[in-house]
């Protein structure tokens, strides 16, 4: 099966994307637009809420909620990626939320100054996609094979479903968190976004942000191994 992670982006950003346009049409506009795009990446993936709130005037509570929602979305997609269903989500799921924060802390990107193309302002975002799923593919496959062998041998026959899920998920978390210590990246991708100017605000489209989001993590990883039943 081919798995794809992070196909959905948190759309909570839509209501706090916009900056006031007051004073933006001066010679420093290129830098302002660059800083705007940088702040979107920083808030969504690094949780840099202070700078975002200062730059946009957004509510601190909304900014914190935006980052948390994006992190939880990645955690849920990681669980789906590996086909993990947690009976007791409270404790084990938090481990995957922490993993998602760990992964996002390794986001690697550069944002250029805005430049004009005709009447439009464009910003180039160079992204080095996080390659953790390819990086750990061999080790994860070996772990799953070993785990399936233990299942077949009856090693978990006396386990409850919660214990079984915790046992497997803990081992997987350890592999992925260890990989974060020496993160690898796929070949760089350049995403060009357009600054949309509308009355007294400017912003980028959901489509352009999705393009950034899809480049953040390289997730096209194939495997034919699945975790066997208890």
PyMOL commands that set and color helices and strands:
alter all, ss='L'
color gray80, all
select helices_A, chain A and resi 11-16+29-46+49-56+60-81+89-104+132-135+137-152+161-180+206-216
alter helices_A, ss='H'
color red, helices_A
select strands_A, chain A and resi 2-3+19-20+108-111+115-117+120-128+189-198+201-203+221-222
alter strands_A, ss='S'
color yellow, strands_A
deselect
rebuild
show_as cartoon
